[in-house]
Amino acid sequence: MSQTSQLNDVTTLELAQALMERLSISPDDWHRLKSNRNSRASEQVAAAMVFLLKNQPLEAQARLEQAVGWLDKSISAPPCPTHGKN
């Protein structure tokens, strides 16, 4: 079975959820990628797609605004709460 044929058996929502899972920053990669603007924006855009497909436009808009914030450098990662404490 070709890859295209296999994808035809998956719903659009399932594809978006798989993309969101793929682009989500894992706990193991958090410190390395928490300030990576491309990674953070990609993560938020994928989440927005899932919310759009679930007919939750306000949640999608919030994720898209976060993605834009990462790209235009208007937001940045907060410090890790477990570091810097005595």
N, C-alpha and C positions, 0 to 999 in steps of 0.2 A: 504494500500500500504506500502510495506516495505521501510525502509530507503535507502537500496541499489537500489531499483527500482526508488525511487524519484531522487537519484543522477544520474541515467542513463539519466534522462530527462534534465540534466544541462550540458552545454558545459564545457570543460576543462578550458577555459578562465573564464567563470563565476565562477567556483569553485576557481580558483586562485584569482580572484577579491574578492570573499567572504572571503577567507583566509586573504588577504591583509587588508581588512576592519576590520576583527576581531583582527588582530595583530597590527593595527595602534594605536599609542598612542593618546588618545583623549585629547583635551585641558584641560579637568578636571583632567586628570591624568599626565599631562606633568611634573609638578614639582616633583611629586613622582617618575616617571619612567625615567626622562630625562638622568640619569646616569646609569640606569640598563642595563648592557651590553647584557644580554640575550634578553631582550625586544627589545632593539635597533637593534640587529643583526637579530632577527626574523622578525622585521618589514621590514628591508632591503632585506632579502632573499625572502620574500613574494612579495615585489615590483619587484624584479628581475625576478621572475617567470612570473609575468604579462607581463613585457617587453619582455621576451623571447617568450611568446605565441603570442605576437603582432608583432613578427619578428623585434624586435629592440635590437639586441645583444649588441650594444655599451652602451645603457642605462642599460641593464641588468648587464653588466660587471661593470659599475660604482656602481650599488647598491650592487653587490657582494663584490667589493673592500671595500665599506663602512662597510659591515657586518663583513668582516675579520678584519678590523681596530677596530671595537668594541670588537671582540673576542680576538685579540692579544694585546689589550690595547694601540694601537698606536694612537688612536683618543679618544677624550673625549668630553663631551657636553660643548658648550660655555656657559658663564654666561648668565643669563636671562637679556635681555636689559632693562627690566622695574624695575630691582632691583639695589640698590646700588647708585642711583642717588640722589643728594641733591636737 
